[in-house]
Each structure stands twice: as C-alpha cells, then as structure tokens.
C-alpha cells in the first residue's frame, strides 16, 4: 500500500509532474546562450529531438545540454567549447526540454 509520502517522492506519478517548472543554471557549460544563474523553464516531456536543449539523466548524473544526433550516434553537447560532448551509448532518461529562458528580465522562448 502506498502512503501519501511515497506519492510526493515520485515526481512522475502525480499530475504535477506534467507541469512546466523553473530551474537555475549553475555553471557556464551552456554559455553564451544560457549564462550562469539564468532561469530556464522546463517542460517535462518524455522524448527529445535533435537540436533541442534538454535535461537528461545519464548514468546517474543529470545534464543540461543540447541533444544532437550525428552519424547515427546520440550526444549531449555543451555550447561552451571548453566542455566535452557526452556520447549517449546507454539508455538515458529525458527529464525535460527547455521551453523558455529568463535572463535580466528578458524572456526567450524555445520550441
């Protein structure tokens, strides 16, 4: 039997899990498009497409990167060239895609 506390711990079980939410960027790996400390709005969808900015869990780590498909492979790519691409050679979970950013009171929408 499930308790109310169990339900609150599982973000994918309640209707709130399908609602967009805000996160703050905490590093410079996605600069210049997403600066450190900017706010992004995440749509918690279950899939992503080439070119989208995504939050993904891969091998126990959560990443904010650009999802890309190149030469039959899937990658998480930073925009800052000082960080490496991450080859997705195992299964991964899409936490959500970026649909909006708010930086210095300026809003930009993404598809």
HELIX and SHEET records of a PDB file:
HELIX    1   1 UNK A    4  UNK A    9  1                                   6    
HELIX    2   2 UNK A   15  UNK A   18  5                                   4    
SHEET    1   A 7 UNK A  21  UNK A  24  0                                        
SHEET    2   A 7 UNK A  39  UNK A  43 -1                                        
SHEET    3   A 7 UNK A  93  UNK A 103 -1                                        
SHEET    4   A 7 UNK A  53  UNK A  58 -1                                        
SHEET    5   A 7 UNK A  61  UNK A  70 -1                                        
SHEET    6   A 7 UNK A  73  UNK A  77 -1                                        
SHEET    7   A 7 UNK A  86  UNK A  87 -1                                        
SHEET    1   B 4 UNK A  21  UNK A  24  0                                        
SHEET    2   B 4 UNK A  39  UNK A  43 -1                                        
SHEET    3   B 4 UNK A  93  UNK A 103 -1                                        
SHEET    4   B 4 UNK A 106  UNK A 109 -1                                        
END                                                                             
